[in-house]
Amino acid sequence: MKYLVITITMLCCISFTYAQNIHTPAEIFKIIEESELTYELGILEEPIPVPDRSSRLNYNHYYRTTIDGKMVTYAYEVSDETKELLGLAEKQYAQNDYTLARSLYLQVLESDSNYYEVMTYIGQMYEAEKNYEKAIEWYKIAIEHNYIDYMAHWFLADAYYVLERKEDALNEISIALILNRNNPRLRGSFDRIYKQNKLSTSDWSFNPQIKLDSISPVEYSLKFDKDWLGFGLVKSVWAFEPGYSESMGVAKGNYSTLEEKEAIASLLAGLSKKQMKKNPEFKALKMALDQGMINDYILFETVLTQNPHVAYQLPEESILGIREYLINVRGNVK
């Protein structure tokens, strides 16, 4: 336990600039030390693998609109007549009859002008015919009507890529990935376009090396990798300490980015420059902090990986902020 004591002592002595209401590592450790609960601290024996997030996907069956100044997301409601037309259009598309497929999609739009997804399909038909300018026109129409249509952003990016409109492609594929964080097929286009712009495509993950367990109603365990001690201490307090989340203005059981900010602040406080350079997730974290993009880092690296549907509730300016993080930070981390 000698190493553990030394690490905790060092962590508590490190100074760091904290946002209002965020506790320092020394304050967090004092809460644990004075707690009525018992916290057992130990070194993590084996690395924790990156979770499989292949099932955490968004689907393009939703549209967003604004009602009384509030964003509202709805699922498309498709009539039997529309389903029949869509089925016929898909059949013609499979047979490479893009003109007839497009005509059927236009019929769908005539009968249901709010079925914005079809606008993306019409763009696809033009793109299949290599009429990229017309395809771009329709993708933009789809995005104008439904900004969260990740497929429209994705296909628009691919069309820009073909036309070597590098910056436009970069901007759109970044938005597409934000709107569907874990989609592996979309990731293929993302990598291709980022390489075209000479940006990094390293697919690292923010994967905390901590393990929290309940031993009894008053005993809890924290196992951690040495780099993640500060992060783990904060997570322990939020998870187990009675009344702590409420004292931070967050109802028990509710998620808050404040928890992530506090944990990340303690994580950063305990990292050396060598550690930051060695691990891409730490390097990106420091770069994001320096560039005022810590909220964007948290949203993209922690929130959207676990809950990609949150992207549908983000205002456009937030999505554009995350896009800048992707390009200027993640794109420059090897």
VEXTIDO-487793 format. One record per residue (C-alpha): y, z, x. Coordinates in steps of 0.5 Angstrom, whole numbers, plus 500, padded with zeros to 3 digits. Each point is the difference from the previous one (the first is absolute). Layout:
BEGIN
+-----+-----+-----+
|   v |   w |   u |
+-----+-----+-----+
|   Y |   Z |   X |
...
+-----+-----+-----+
END
This chain:
BEGIN
+-----+-----+-----+
|   v |   w |   u |
+-----+-----+-----+
| 500 | 500 | 500 |
| 505 | 500 | 506 |
| 502 | 493 | 499 |
| 501 | 501 | 493 |
| 505 | 506 | 501 |
| 503 | 496 | 506 |
| 501 | 494 | 495 |
| 503 | 504 | 494 |
| 505 | 504 | 505 |
| 502 | 493 | 503 |
| 501 | 497 | 493 |
| 504 | 506 | 498 |
| 505 | 499 | 506 |
| 502 | 493 | 499 |
| 506 | 499 | 497 |
| 501 | 494 | 495 |
| 506 | 497 | 495 |
| 497 | 502 | 493 |
| 503 | 498 | 493 |
| 502 | 505 | 495 |
| 495 | 504 | 497 |
| 495 | 498 | 505 |
| 497 | 506 | 504 |
| 499 | 500 | 508 |
| 493 | 500 | 503 |
| 502 | 508 | 502 |
| 501 | 501 | 492 |
| 494 | 497 | 498 |
| 496 | 504 | 505 |
| 503 | 506 | 498 |
| 499 | 499 | 493 |
| 492 | 499 | 502 |
| 501 | 506 | 504 |
| 503 | 505 | 495 |
| 495 | 497 | 494 |
| 496 | 504 | 496 |
| 495 | 495 | 501 |
| 495 | 499 | 506 |
| 501 | 493 | 503 |
| 494 | 498 | 505 |
| 503 | 495 | 505 |
| 495 | 496 | 505 |
| 500 | 494 | 504 |
| 497 | 494 | 496 |
| 493 | 498 | 503 |
| 500 | 492 | 498 |
| 505 | 495 | 498 |
| 501 | 499 | 493 |
| 499 | 492 | 498 |
| 505 | 496 | 497 |
| 499 | 501 | 492 |
| 497 | 494 | 497 |
| 506 | 497 | 495 |
| 497 | 494 | 498 |
| 499 | 502 | 493 |
| 508 | 502 | 500 |
| 503 | 494 | 498 |
| 505 | 497 | 495 |
| 499 | 495 | 495 |
| 505 | 494 | 497 |
| 499 | 502 | 493 |
| 507 | 504 | 500 |
| 507 | 498 | 499 |
| 506 | 505 | 501 |
| 506 | 500 | 495 |
| 506 | 504 | 500 |
| 502 | 504 | 493 |
| 506 | 504 | 499 |
| 501 | 500 | 508 |
| 493 | 502 | 501 |
| 494 | 496 | 503 |
| 494 | 500 | 496 |
| 493 | 496 | 502 |
| 496 | 497 | 495 |
| 493 | 497 | 500 |
| 500 | 493 | 497 |
| 497 | 499 | 493 |
| 497 | 494 | 500 |
| 498 | 496 | 493 |
| 493 | 497 | 499 |
| 504 | 493 | 499 |
| 503 | 502 | 507 |
| 493 | 502 | 503 |
| 497 | 493 | 498 |
| 506 | 496 | 503 |
| 499 | 504 | 506 |
| 493 | 499 | 501 |
| 501 | 492 | 499 |
| 505 | 500 | 505 |
| 496 | 504 | 505 |
| 494 | 495 | 499 |
| 505 | 494 | 501 |
| 503 | 503 | 506 |
| 492 | 501 | 503 |
| 500 | 493 | 499 |
| 506 | 498 | 504 |
| 503 | 498 | 494 |
| 507 | 503 | 501 |
| 504 | 496 | 496 |
| 496 | 502 | 494 |
| 499 | 507 | 502 |
| 508 | 500 | 501 |
| 501 | 497 | 493 |
| 495 | 506 | 497 |
| 504 | 505 | 503 |
| 507 | 498 | 498 |
| 497 | 500 | 493 |
| 498 | 507 | 501 |
| 507 | 501 | 502 |
| 503 | 497 | 494 |
| 496 | 504 | 495 |
| 501 | 507 | 504 |
| 506 | 499 | 504 |
| 499 | 508 | 503 |
| 494 | 498 | 503 |
| 503 | 499 | 507 |
| 494 | 500 | 504 |
| 499 | 493 | 497 |
| 506 | 498 | 504 |
| 497 | 502 | 507 |
| 494 | 495 | 497 |
| 504 | 494 | 499 |
| 503 | 501 | 507 |
| 493 | 500 | 503 |
| 498 | 494 | 497 |
| 506 | 497 | 503 |
| 498 | 503 | 507 |
| 493 | 497 | 499 |
| 504 | 493 | 499 |
| 504 | 502 | 507 |
| 506 | 499 | 496 |
| 503 | 507 | 503 |
| 507 | 499 | 498 |
| 498 | 500 | 493 |
| 495 | 506 | 501 |
| 505 | 504 | 503 |
| 505 | 499 | 494 |
| 494 | 502 | 495 |
| 498 | 506 | 505 |
| 508 | 502 | 500 |
| 500 | 500 | 492 |
| 494 | 504 | 500 |
| 503 | 506 | 504 |
| 507 | 499 | 497 |
| 496 | 502 | 493 |
| 495 | 505 | 503 |
| 502 | 503 | 507 |
| 493 | 503 | 501 |
| 496 | 494 | 500 |
| 497 | 501 | 506 |
| 497 | 493 | 500 |
| 506 | 496 | 499 |
| 503 | 504 | 506 |
| 493 | 498 | 504 |
| 500 | 493 | 498 |
| 507 | 499 | 501 |
| 499 | 503 | 507 |
| 495 | 495 | 501 |
| 504 | 494 | 498 |
| 505 | 502 | 505 |
| 495 | 501 | 505 |
| 498 | 492 | 499 |
| 507 | 498 | 501 |
| 502 | 504 | 506 |
| 505 | 504 | 496 |
| 498 | 506 | 505 |
| 505 | 506 | 497 |
| 499 | 498 | 493 |
| 492 | 500 | 501 |
| 501 | 507 | 503 |
| 504 | 503 | 495 |
| 496 | 498 | 494 |
| 493 | 502 | 503 |
| 503 | 507 | 502 |
| 502 | 501 | 493 |
| 493 | 497 | 498 |
| 496 | 505 | 504 |
| 505 | 506 | 498 |
| 498 | 498 | 492 |
| 493 | 500 | 502 |
| 499 | 504 | 506 |
| 492 | 500 | 501 |
| 499 | 493 | 498 |
| 495 | 497 | 506 |
| 501 | 493 | 498 |
| 508 | 500 | 500 |
| 499 | 504 | 507 |
| 498 | 493 | 502 |
| 506 | 497 | 498 |
| 504 | 506 | 503 |
| 497 | 499 | 507 |
| 501 | 493 | 500 |
| 508 | 500 | 498 |
| 501 | 506 | 505 |
| 497 | 496 | 506 |
| 504 | 494 | 498 |
| 506 | 505 | 501 |
| 497 | 503 | 506 |
| 499 | 507 | 497 |
| 495 | 505 | 501 |
| 494 | 499 | 495 |
| 497 | 507 | 502 |
| 496 | 503 | 494 |
| 501 | 507 | 502 |
| 500 | 506 | 495 |
| 503 | 506 | 499 |
| 494 | 504 | 500 |
| 501 | 508 | 501 |
| 495 | 503 | 504 |
| 499 | 507 | 496 |
| 495 | 503 | 495 |
| 502 | 505 | 495 |
| 495 | 505 | 497 |
| 499 | 505 | 495 |
| 496 | 506 | 503 |
| 501 | 505 | 494 |
| 506 | 501 | 495 |
| 504 | 504 | 506 |
| 497 | 496 | 506 |
| 502 | 493 | 502 |
| 498 | 496 | 506 |
| 504 | 495 | 504 |
| 496 | 495 | 505 |
| 505 | 495 | 504 |
| 500 | 496 | 506 |
| 505 | 503 | 505 |
| 505 | 494 | 499 |
| 500 | 502 | 492 |
| 501 | 508 | 500 |
| 507 | 500 | 498 |
| 498 | 495 | 494 |
| 494 | 504 | 498 |
| 504 | 507 | 500 |
| 505 | 497 | 495 |
| 495 | 497 | 496 |
| 496 | 506 | 500 |
| 506 | 504 | 497 |
| 501 | 495 | 495 |
| 493 | 500 | 497 |
| 498 | 507 | 501 |
| 507 | 505 | 500 |
| 501 | 503 | 493 |
| 507 | 497 | 498 |
| 502 | 496 | 506 |
| 500 | 493 | 496 |
| 504 | 504 | 494 |
| 505 | 503 | 506 |
| 501 | 493 | 502 |
| 502 | 497 | 493 |
| 493 | 497 | 499 |
| 495 | 502 | 494 |
| 494 | 502 | 503 |
| 495 | 494 | 500 |
| 506 | 495 | 500 |
| 500 | 495 | 505 |
| 507 | 500 | 504 |
| 502 | 496 | 506 |
| 504 | 507 | 502 |
| 493 | 502 | 502 |
| 499 | 494 | 505 |
| 507 | 501 | 503 |
| 498 | 507 | 502 |
| 493 | 498 | 502 |
| 503 | 494 | 504 |
| 506 | 504 | 503 |
| 495 | 506 | 503 |
| 495 | 494 | 502 |
| 506 | 497 | 504 |
| 503 | 506 | 503 |
| 493 | 502 | 503 |
| 499 | 493 | 504 |
| 502 | 498 | 507 |
| 503 | 493 | 502 |
| 493 | 498 | 503 |
| 497 | 502 | 493 |
| 505 | 496 | 496 |
| 499 | 494 | 505 |
| 492 | 500 | 500 |
| 499 | 500 | 492 |
| 503 | 495 | 496 |
| 501 | 504 | 494 |
| 504 | 505 | 504 |
| 504 | 495 | 503 |
| 502 | 496 | 493 |
| 501 | 507 | 498 |
| 505 | 502 | 505 |
| 503 | 493 | 500 |
| 501 | 500 | 492 |
| 504 | 507 | 501 |
| 504 | 497 | 505 |
| 502 | 494 | 496 |
| 501 | 505 | 493 |
| 494 | 497 | 497 |
| 495 | 506 | 499 |
| 500 | 500 | 493 |
| 498 | 492 | 500 |
| 494 | 503 | 505 |
| 498 | 505 | 496 |
| 500 | 495 | 494 |
| 496 | 495 | 503 |
| 495 | 504 | 505 |
| 498 | 505 | 495 |
| 502 | 499 | 493 |
| 499 | 493 | 499 |
| 493 | 500 | 504 |
| 498 | 506 | 495 |
| 503 | 498 | 494 |
| 502 | 492 | 500 |
| 502 | 500 | 493 |
| 506 | 504 | 502 |
| 503 | 494 | 502 |
| 501 | 497 | 493 |
| 505 | 506 | 499 |
| 504 | 499 | 506 |
| 507 | 497 | 499 |
| 502 | 494 | 504 |
| 504 | 503 | 505 |
| 494 | 505 | 502 |
| 496 | 494 | 501 |
| 505 | 496 | 504 |
| 501 | 506 | 504 |
| 492 | 501 | 501 |
| 500 | 492 | 502 |
| 505 | 502 | 506 |
| 496 | 505 | 502 |
| 494 | 496 | 500 |
| 504 | 494 | 504 |
| 504 | 505 | 505 |
| 495 | 505 | 501 |
| 493 | 499 | 499 |
| 501 | 493 | 502 |
| 502 | 502 | 507 |
| 494 | 505 | 501 |
| 495 | 498 | 504 |
+-----+-----+-----+
END
